[in-house]
Structures are given as structure tokens and as C-alpha cells.
Amino acid sequence: MKRLLLALVIVVAAAAAAAGWLWHQYGHAPLELANEPTVVTIARGSGGVAIARQLREAGVDVEPLLLRAALRLRGDGARMKAGTYEIPAGTTLERLLDRMVAGDVVLEEIRIPEGWTFRQLRAAIDAHPALAHDSRDLPDKEVLERLGLPYDHPEGLFFPNTYRFTRGASDFEVLGYAAELMRGRIDAAWAQRAPDLPLANPYEMLILASIIEKETGLEEDRRRVAGVFVNRLRIGMMLQSDPTTIYGMGEKFDGNLRRRDLRTDTPHNTYTRPGLPPTPIALPGEASLMAAANPAETRALYFVSRGDGSSEFSETLEAHNRAVREYQLRRRAPGGASQ
């Protein structure tokens, strides 16, 4: 009887020691890492065995039985979030599992600058190594259809911004965020528009905003540039915008806009066709959208680049020609409405 009691005490003591060791390994002992920090990507649908394997393959020394036991005791194995995690030195298994339940993943990012074209946006997305390239081989029209955008042309429909996403996310997620954000910005600008604008709908405002975006990067000139184009639209005068003409040339543009280019008709050549071009020519930012919705009150009908990023505005052709001679004596710089 005494021997049986002693054996039982030994078993209980061993079990307590084992439990204490497991508790220490779970909540107090830092995980051993091959690199500090270690980055690991947990695939969608991973259970305890798969999570342990992916951690070990990334260089995290975790005992699979301990991890599976911890998940079972915690009761939140099904709540583990897939994604990429950065594990710093000193991280315990408990802290790591807490982060995986919370989805505290490493976020990747992509920056889409103002003034980019949709072609440039797609090239950047296609080149990003952290995205799943589900749209890569699709024509623009099908991309728009999958995003539920009722347009024939994609230009201008995506808001330039920095977007963050989890590694392995579909590129359609980024495109969807950008399209949704642009819709919101367009709606907000249109709701705040000045009365009696010569713009029939929000899409025409978007077109004008894209021209403003390409014509000037100077904050204080945006509304004045918008005012010039609005004045021209009101009196039926050609917009004569170099950036629209360049856009219409596509890949034929070699960086030098020639007089023959201004006379070569395309749907976007505002030297040969009246009114706004049929589509936006770039991705406008919020400042350009607001400038298109609230142009400056001005009598100017012309502007020309001074060569320092700012523009000289003129009310008459005579004054404009003097400004051209003064600021662009030897060359005609892209940008600036002129006759």
C-alpha cells in the first residue's frame, strides 16, 4: 500500500512538473528564432499541425505537440488569422497565438501617385511581389466588370493614395479600395460644387480634374487653372491643353510635343476638338477634384508655364503672347492653355 501511494505521489509530482514546464514554455519562455525578427506567412485554412510546420520552416523553434495542446486548451484554434507575421526576439508562444487570433499581421503597401495613368497603376500592381496578380492578364474592360464599375474606360476611376494590404492579397482588393475611395471623393466634390458650372455630371468634373492634375502641381494655381478651362467651356473656346493631346498620342509621344502633333486629330486632342475630351487623362487627387468643382472666379482665358512650376495667367491673347515670349522664348513647354 505504501509503495502504491509512493508511486502515485511520484506520478502526480511528475505530472505537476510537466504541467509547470509546459506552462513555462507556453507563457514565459521566449521562442527560439533563426533570425531576429523572423517573418512567417500562415496560409489560409491552416490548422495546428500546419501552423506548427510553417513556423518551423520559417525558423521558429516551436514544439508541434505544445502548440496543438495550447490551441486545444485555449479553444480558439479556428480563430487563427492567416497572413504574414513578424516575430521579434522575446516573443512567447502565448503572445504569438494572441497576435494570430487578433490578426496582427504585417501589412504591405503600394503607393499610387497623383497624376499617374491607369496603365502606370496596373504596371505597379503587376510588379508588386506581395500581391496575388489575379488581374494581370485581363483586359481593362474585364477588370472594370469584375469591380462592378459601369464604364468603358478605366482612366481616372481609381484614387491615388497609399494602400496597405496583407501579403498574398488579391490585386483586385487594392483596385477595389482605390475605386471605392475615388467614388467617395467624386461624390463629395460634386456635392460641394459651385453653381452654374458648365459640367453636366460628376464624370465631366472628373475629366476636368484630371486635366488640372496634369497641368499644374502647384496648390495655389489649381483653382485658377480650373477657372481658365471653365471660362473656355462657357464660351465654346477650344481648351487647347497639351496634356490631353499627349494622352491621345499614347505611346507615340516621345517627350517632345511638336506643332504637327497639335494638328493631328485624336479623340483627346483639345486643339482639334471642342469641349472636354471623352475620358479623364490621369488619376486626379482630391485637390484637383475640389478645384474642378470650385474653380477660381477669374477673367483669364490663358495661362503659360513660367518654368518654375507656377503659371502666368492672362485675360487677352495679346497679354498671353507676351507671357509666352517672356517665359518660353526658346521652347514651348507642355502645359498651359494657349491659342
C-alpha positions in Angstrom: 0.0 0.0 0.0 2.8 2.3 0.9 4.5 1.6 -2.4 1.4 2.3 -4.3 0.9 5.6 -2.5 4.5 6.5 -3.2 4.1 5.7 -6.9 1.0 7.8 -7.0 2.8 10.7 -5.4 5.7 10.4 -7.9 3.2 10.3 -10.8 1.4 13.4 -9.5 4.7 15.2 -8.9 5.9 14.3 -12.4 2.6 15.4 -13.9 2.8 18.7 -12.0 6.4 19.2 -13.1 5.4 18.5 -16.7 2.5 20.9 -16.5 4.7 23.5 -14.9 7.3 23.1 -17.7 4.6 23.3 -20.4 3.1 26.4 -18.7 6.6 28.0 -18.6 7.2 27.1 -22.3 3.9 28.5 -23.2 3.7 31.7 -21.3 7.2 32.6 -20.2 10.0 31.0 -22.4 10.8 33.1 -25.4 10.6 31.2 -28.7 14.0 30.4 -30.3 14.3 32.2 -33.6 16.6 31.6 -36.5 16.5 35.3 -37.4 15.5 38.3 -35.3 12.9 39.2 -36.1 11.5 36.2 -38.0 8.8 36.7 -40.6 6.4 33.9 -41.2 3.4 33.6 -43.5 0.5 31.4 -42.3 -1.7 30.1 -45.1 -5.4 30.4 -45.1 -7.2 27.4 -43.6 -4.2 26.2 -41.6 -4.8 24.0 -38.5 -2.5 23.4 -35.6 -0.3 20.9 -37.5 0.1 23.2 -40.5 0.7 26.3 -38.3 3.5 24.4 -36.4 5.1 23.3 -39.7 5.0 26.8 -41.2 6.5 28.3 -38.1 9.3 25.7 -38.0 10.0 26.2 -41.7 10.4 29.9 -41.1 12.9 29.3 -38.4 10.7 29.4 -35.3 11.6 26.5 -32.9 8.2 25.5 -31.6 7.2 22.0 -30.4 4.2 20.9 -32.5 2.6 19.0 -29.6 2.9 22.0 -27.4 1.4 24.3 -30.0 -1.5 21.9 -30.6 -2.1 21.4 -26.9 -2.1 25.2 -26.4 -4.6 25.7 -29.2 -6.9 23.0 -27.8 -6.7 24.4 -24.2 -7.3 28.0 -25.5 -10.2 26.9 -27.6 -9.5 29.4 -30.3 -7.7 27.3 -33.0 -10.4 28.1 -35.5 -9.9 31.9 -34.9 -6.3 32.0 -36.1 -5.9 34.5 -38.9 -3.9 33.8 -42.0 -1.3 36.4 -43.0 2.3 37.4 -42.6 3.6 37.9 -39.0 6.8 39.5 -37.8 8.0 37.7 -34.7 10.5 39.8 -32.6 13.0 38.4 -30.1 11.5 37.6 -26.8 8.1 36.6 -28.1 6.4 33.8 -26.2 4.1 31.2 -27.7 1.2 32.7 -25.8 1.9 36.2 -27.2 2.3 34.8 -30.7 -1.0 33.0 -30.6 -2.7 36.1 -29.1 -1.4 38.1 -32.1 -2.6 35.4 -34.6 -6.1 35.5 -33.1 -6.1 39.3 -33.3 -4.8 39.2 -36.9 -1.9 41.5 -36.0 -0.3 40.8 -39.4 2.5 42.7 -41.2 0.9 45.0 -43.8 2.4 45.6 -47.2 1.8 48.8 -49.1 1.7 50.3 -52.6 1.8 53.9 -53.4 -0.2 55.3 -56.3 0.9 58.9 -57.0 -1.4 61.7 -58.2 -1.2 62.2 -62.0 -0.4 58.6 -62.8 -2.3 56.9 -65.7 -4.2 53.7 -65.2 -1.5 52.0 -67.3 1.1 53.1 -64.8 -1.1 51.9 -61.9 -1.5 48.5 -63.4 2.2 48.2 -64.1 3.0 49.0 -60.4 0.4 46.5 -59.2 1.7 43.8 -61.6 5.2 44.4 -60.3 4.4 44.2 -56.6 5.8 41.0 -55.1 3.3 40.8 -52.2 0.1 40.8 -54.3 -1.7 37.9 -55.9 -1.9 39.0 -59.5 -5.4 38.0 -60.4 -5.9 40.8 -62.8 -2.6 40.6 -64.6 -3.7 39.0 -67.9 -7.1 40.5 -68.0 -8.1 43.4 -70.4 -9.1 46.7 -68.8 -12.8 46.1 -69.7 -12.9 42.8 -67.8 -11.2 44.4 -64.8 -13.9 47.1 -64.7 -16.6 44.4 -65.0 -15.2 42.4 -62.1 -15.0 45.5 -60.0 -18.6 46.4 -60.9 -17.6 49.7 -62.5 -20.1 50.7 -65.2 -17.6 52.4 -67.5 -15.9 51.5 -70.8 -12.6 53.2 -70.0 -10.7 52.8 -66.7 -8.8 56.1 -66.7 -9.4 58.3 -63.6 -11.6 55.9 -61.7 -9.0 55.0 -59.0 -7.9 57.3 -56.3 -4.2 58.0 -56.0 -3.1 57.1 -52.4 -1.0 54.7 -50.4 -2.8 51.4 -49.9 -1.9 48.8 -47.2 -2.8 45.1 -47.5 -1.9 41.7 -46.2 0.7 39.7 -48.1 -0.9 37.5 -50.7 -4.0 39.7 -51.0 -5.6 39.8 -54.5 -4.7 42.9 -56.6 -8.5 43.2 -57.0 -8.7 44.2 -53.3 -6.3 47.2 -53.9 -8.2 48.2 -57.1 -11.5 47.9 -55.3 -10.3 50.1 -52.4 -9.0 52.7 -54.9 -12.2 52.7 -56.9 -14.4 53.0 -53.8 -12.3 55.8 -52.4 -12.5 57.7 -55.7 -16.3 57.3 -55.8 -16.4 58.9 -52.4 -14.2 61.8 -53.3 -16.1 62.4 -56.5 -19.4 62.4 -54.7 -18.1 64.8 -52.0 -16.7 67.2 -54.6 -19.8 67.2 -56.7 -22.0 67.8 -53.7 -19.9 70.9 -52.9 -19.6 72.2 -56.5 -20.1 75.8 -57.4 -23.4 76.8 -59.0 -23.8 77.0 -62.8 -20.7 75.1 -63.7 -20.6 74.0 -67.4 -20.3 70.4 -66.4 -23.2 68.0 -67.0 -22.3 65.3 -64.4 -19.7 64.1 -61.9 -17.8 62.3 -64.7 -17.2 65.5 -66.6 -15.9 67.0 -63.3 -13.6 64.0 -63.1 -12.3 64.7 -66.6 -11.7 68.3 -65.8 -9.9 67.4 -62.6 -7.6 65.0 -64.4 -6.6 67.8 -66.8 -6.0 70.2 -63.9 -3.8 67.5 -62.2 -1.6 67.2 -65.3 -1.5 71.0 -66.0 -0.1 72.1 -62.6 1.2 70.6 -59.4 1.2 74.0 -57.6 -1.5 74.1 -55.0 -2.3 77.8 -55.4 -2.7 77.5 -59.2 -5.1 74.6 -59.3 -8.3 76.6 -58.9 -7.0 79.3 -61.3 -6.3 76.7 -64.0 -9.7 75.3 -63.4 -11.2 78.8 -63.8 -9.5 79.2 -67.2 -10.9 76.0 -68.5 -14.3 76.7 -67.1 -14.3 80.1 -68.8 -13.3 78.5 -72.1 -16.1 75.8 -71.8 -18.6 78.6 -71.1 -17.8 80.5 -74.3 -17.2 77.4 -76.5 -13.5 78.1 -76.9 -11.1 75.2 -77.5 -9.4 74.0 -74.3 -6.1 73.6 -76.1 -4.5 71.6 -73.3 -1.2 69.9 -74.1 -1.6 67.1 -71.6 -4.9 65.9 -73.3 -3.2 65.9 -76.6 -0.2 64.0 -75.3 -2.5 61.4 -73.7 -4.3 61.0 -77.1 -0.9 60.2 -78.7 -0.3 57.3 -76.4 3.0 55.5 -76.9 3.7 57.7 -79.9 4.7 60.6 -77.6 8.5 60.7 -77.3 8.7 63.6 -74.8 8.6 66.3 -77.4 5.3 67.8 -78.4 5.5 69.3 -81.9 3.2 71.6 -83.9 2.2 68.7 -86.2 1.1 66.8 -83.1 -1.3 69.6 -82.2 -2.8 69.4 -85.7 -3.1 65.6 -85.6 -6.7 64.7 -84.6 -7.4 62.2 -81.9 -10.4 62.0 -79.5 -8.3 63.6 -76.8 -6.8 66.4 -78.9 -8.4 69.5 -77.5 -6.6 71.6 -80.2 -8.8 69.9 -82.8 -11.9 69.0 -80.9 -14.1 71.3 -78.8 -15.1 70.7 -75.2 -13.8 68.2 -72.8 -12.0 65.0 -74.0 -14.1 61.8 -73.8 -12.4 60.4 -70.7 -10.1 61.5 -67.9 -6.4 61.5 -68.8 -4.9 60.6 -65.4 -5.7 59.9 -61.7 -6.6 63.2 -60.1 -6.1 63.8 -56.4 -8.6 65.4 -54.0 -7.2 68.9 -54.5 -7.7 68.7 -58.3 -11.2 67.3 -57.8 -12.1 70.2 -55.5 -10.6 72.7 -57.9 -12.7 71.4 -60.7 -15.8 71.6 -58.5 -14.9 75.1 -57.2 -12.8 77.0 -59.8 -11.5 80.4 -59.1 -13.5 83.3 -60.3 -11.3 84.8 -62.9 -11.5 86.5 -66.3 -8.3 84.8 -67.5 -8.6 82.7 -70.7 -4.9 81.8 -71.0 -2.0 80.6 -68.9 1.5 79.6 -69.6 4.2 77.9 -67.5 6.9 80.1 -66.1 9.3 77.2 -65.9 9.4 77.1 -62.1 6.2 75.1 -61.6 4.0 78.2 -61.5 1.9 79.7 -64.3 1.3 83.2 -65.7 -2.4 83.9 -66.3 -3.7 86.3 -68.9 -7.1 87.7 -69.9 -6.2 88.6 -73.5 -4.4 86.8 -76.3 -2.0 89.8 -76.6 -1.0 89.6 -73.0 -0.7 85.8 -73.3 1.6 86.1 -76.3 3.8 88.5 -74.3 4.0 85.9 -71.5 4.9 83.2 -73.9 7.7 85.3 -75.3 8.9 86.1 -71.8 8.8 82.7 -70.3 9.1 80.4 -73.3 11.2 82.3 -75.8 13.1 79.3 -77.0 10.8 76.4 -76.4 7.1 75.6 -75.9 6.8 73.8 -72.6 4.0 71.2 -72.2 1.1 72.5 -70.1 -0.8 75.7 -70.4 -3.8 76.6 -72.5 -2.9 78.6 -75.5 -4.4 79.6 -78.8 
